[in-house]
Amino acid sequence: MNKKLLGVLLSVLAIVGILSGCGKTEVDSADKKEVKIGYFPNLTHIATIVGLENNYFAEEFGEDIKITTKTVSNGGLFMEAMASNSIDIGTVGPGPVINYYVKDPKYHIVSGAVNGGAVLVANGKSGINVLADLDGKRIAIPVIGSTQDVMLRKALKDVDLKAKANGGTVEFFASAPADTATLFIQDSVDGAATQEPWGYILQNQANGKLILDWEDFAWGKESTNTVVATSDAFLKNEKLSTAYLTAHAKAVQFIRDEPEKAQELVVKHIKDLTGKEIASDELEAAFTRIEVTTDVNEDVLQEMADISQEADYIKTNEIDGLIDLEAIKKITAN
């Protein structure tokens, strides 16, 4: 075979390879056989937990779809997992989604999950009695850039305080919520902006004092704590994305209709997952501090983006296109 003919043949094969590769991507998307769901093992992710425990996701996806789950301890890890395709869809705080979206607008918030569920608790030995007393104190947050980080910044604005990292006097100390009680006992932090049930645990097991309840912390009942997030790639498979959101809506309705049964499912799920059992009284009390919902307050999320930009977490607060509630609104309207 002469060189000219060989060159033509290789060119043809390359074109065929490119075309077949493009076709394969589309087929893979349409014929996806596995859905990877991500969430945190805590109360503010109750909709995902109930959806799994009641087999709502399995029912909506059908027998041909394998469901795998991945639990993480903070929103940064969740978004890293989504970026590496280890998570397709799941529940996470809006703060980390915003942080990723402004860098790469392929991520979207497609439903609400929980409002509230976050509180500000002071260490009993800290001398903190009101919000203004946070001046010069060290406050634990789940992770830098987290939803509770942004909520704390919002609260501090009301008393003309700022984070130390931005020229203020309040030190933000990143720590997993499950470790915060130990930090209180060791007097390593003066308080914590945290989600439930950890807030209740700090109050009742670590001599904590409630400074801002969920109705008063940041945006109060409108504080968007947990959302359903996914990527363009998963949304392209309308069948699977609709199935997930249908199951999610079912879980939200079940929690509203059967709160006691929902709490029992959370206790069981977390014990199966971690080996640790949340006391039913702790969960019941913490449950009064959340509101399950599929709604998202877009004004609150925009203000979160504004605050994140002021904190130098993101370069822009432009989040048009982040929120896509079209599918969940159709589902819940039926």
N, C-alpha and C positions, 0 to 999 in steps of 0.2 A: 504494500500500500504506500503510495507516494505521500510526501509531507503535506501537500496541498489538500488531498482528499482526507487525510487523517485530521487535519485542522478543521475541516468542515464538519466531519463526523463528531469531533469533540464538542464543537459549538452547538450542534443539534442536541447532543446528549445533555449538555449543560442547561439548555433551554427547557428540555423535557423535565430535568431534575427540578428546576425552579418552579415550573408549573405544577408538577406533582406535589412539591413541598407546600405550595400555596393551597392546593386542594386538600392536602392532608390536615392543614391547620383548621380549615373550615369544618372538615368531617370530625376532627377530634373535638372541636367545640360543640358540635351538634350531638355527638355521640358520647359525651362525657359520662363516665360510669361511676365516678366518685365525687362526693362533695365533702369538702374539709371545713368544718365549722369551728370557729374559735370563740372563746369566752373566758371570763375570770370565775374562779370558784368562790363567789360571794353573792350576797343578797341582791345587789343592784343588777345582777345578770340573771335574775329569777325567770325572766321570760324564756331564755335559752334553756335553762335547767328544766323548767316545766315542759318545754317542747320536746326535750330529749326523753324525760321520764315518762311522759304520756304518749310517746311514740308519734307525736304529730308530724315531725319531720319525716320519719320513715313512711308514714301513711301517705303524705303528700308527694314524696319523691318516688315511691313505688319500689317494688322488689328488685328492679334492675339497677338501682343506684345504691352504691355502698356509702355509708356515712362514717366518716372518721372525725374525731374531735381533738382539739388541741387547747389546753388551758395555759394561760400565761398570768403573770403577776402584775403587769402594768401595760398601759396603752402603747408605749414605745415598742415593747416586744411584740405586741399584737400586730402593729403596722409593719414591723420588720418581717414578721412571718408572712403577712399578706404580700409584701413586696417580693418575697422569695417563693411565692406560690405554695407556702405551707398552710395557708388559710385562704379559703375562697370567700367566705362571708361569716359574719358573726356579730357579737355585741362588744362594744368598746366605748370609752368616753369620747366625746366630740373633740376635745383638745388635740389629741394625737392625730386624729383624722385631718383636722384643719392644718396642722403642721406639715403633714405629708402632701396634702392637696395643693398647697401653694407652691410646692416644689415640682409636683408631677400631678396634673389634674386628671388622673385616671381613676381616682378614688372618690367614692360617693357615699353620702348618708341617705339611706333609702327608707328609714322608718325611725320613729322614736321607740324607746323601750322603757326607760324609767326617768321620771323627774324627781328632783330632791334626792334624798338618800345620802346627803353629805352634811356633816356638821363640823363645828369648830369646838374642840375640847381642850381645856387647859389642864396642865399638871397641877394637882392640888397644892404642891409646894412652891409653885411659880410666882404667886402673888398676883396673878392675872385674874381680874374680876370683870373687866369690860374690855371691849375691843381695843380701845386706846392703850391699854396696858401692854399690848404686844410690842411696844417700842423697846428696842434693844433685846428682844427675846429670840429664842431659836424654836422654830415651828416645823414639825415633821409634815411632809407631803409624800404621796406615793412615789412620784418621780418628777424630775424637772420637766416642765411643759405639760404636765398632766391636767386633767379637768379641775382637780382640787387645787392645783397650783394657781390656775387662772381665777378660780372662785375666790381664793384667798386674796389675790391681788385686787379683785373687785371690791372685796370687803374693806381692805386696807385704805382704799381711796376715800371711803366714807369718813375716815378719821385722819386724813392727810398723812398717812404713813406709806412707805414704799419698801420694797425688798432691798436687802443689803447689796445684792448684785447690781442693782440699778441706782445706787447712790443713796439708798435709804438705810434704815436701822434694823429691819426685821430679817433675820437669817432663815432661809429656807433650807431644810435638811431632808434630803431624799431618803426614804426608808419604806420597805414593804409594809403595808398596813398591819399584817399579822405580827410584825416585830415591834410595833409601836408600844404595846403594853409593857414590854421589857424595857424599852427606852424610858417610859414614864417611871417605872419602879427604880431604875438606875439613876434617875434625874438627869438623863442625857439630853432631854428636850424639855421645853417649857409648855408645849402644846402640840396639837395635831389638827390638820385639816384632812379629814378622812371620810371614807364611805362606810355605810352600815354593812354588817353588824359591828364593825370595829369601834365606832363611836360609842355605842352602848356598852361594849366590853371595857373600853377605857374608863367610862364613868363608874362601872360597877365592880371592876376587878383591879383597877390601877389608880384608884383615888382621883379620877378625873372630874373636872367640873365643866358642865356644859356652858359655853359662852354664847354660841349662836346655834339655835336649833335649825332644822332643815327649812322651816318656814321663813327664817330670818337670814340665813347664810346666802350671801351673793344675791341671786335673783329669786330666792325663796322657792315657792312652788313651781315657778317657771324655769328653775335651774335645770337645764338639760344635762342629766348625769350620764345616761347610757343611751346609745343609739345602735341601730343596725348599720354596719358599714360593709361595703364590697367594692369591687373594681369593675372597670369597663369590660374586662374579659368575661367575668361571670355574668354581668348584666346582658351580654350579647346572647346568652342562652336563656331566652325569655321563659321557657318552660320550667327550668330549674329555679330561676330567681323568683318567679311567681309562686312556685311550690314552697320555697323557703318562707316567703312573706305571708303566704296563707297559713302556714303552720305557726308562724310567729304571732299572727293576729289571733289564732285560736288559743295560743298560750296566754296572751294578754287577757282575753275574755275569761278564760278559766280562772286566772288569778283573781280577777274582779268578782267572779261569781262564787268561787270556792276558796277564799283566802286561807282558811285553816288547812285544807287539804294541800294547797300550794306550799304552805310553810312546811308541812310534813315531807313533801317531796324534796324541798331544799335541804332539810336536815339529812334525809337519807342519801341524797346525791353527794353532798359534801363529805359525809362520813365514808361512803364507798370510794370516793375519789382520794381523800386525804388521810382517812383513818381517824379523823377528829370529828367529834360530834358537837354541834352548836346546841346549847341548851334551848329548849323550846320557849322558855320565858324570855330569853335574850332575843330570839328571833321574832317573837310576837311583838315585843316592844320596838325593836328596830323596824319592823314591818309598818308600824304606824308613821314612819318617817319617809316613806316612799310613795310615789304614785305611778303605777304602771300605765303606759300609754303608747299609742302608735304615732301620736302627734309630735311635731318638732316646732319649737318657737324659733323661727328664722332670725328674728331681731336679736334674740339672746346669742345665737351662734355668731352673728356678725359682731356683736360686742366682744365676744370671746376672741375673735380674730383681731379686733382692734387692740385688746389688752395684750395679746401674744406679740403683736407687732411692737407695741410700746416696750415690752420686755426683751426685745431683740431675739425672740425665738423664731420669728419669721420676718422676711423682708417686705412682704406686702400683706395687706388685709383684704385683698380682692378674692372673694370666695364665690362669685357667681358661677353656678354650675355644680357646686359641691352638693347641694341638696336636691334629691330627685325623689319626690313623694308620689309620683303619678301612679305607680303600681299599687302601693299600699292604700291609697285613697280609693281606688277602684275596688279593692278587696273588701275594705271595711264599709264601703257604701252598700254592699249587697246584703 
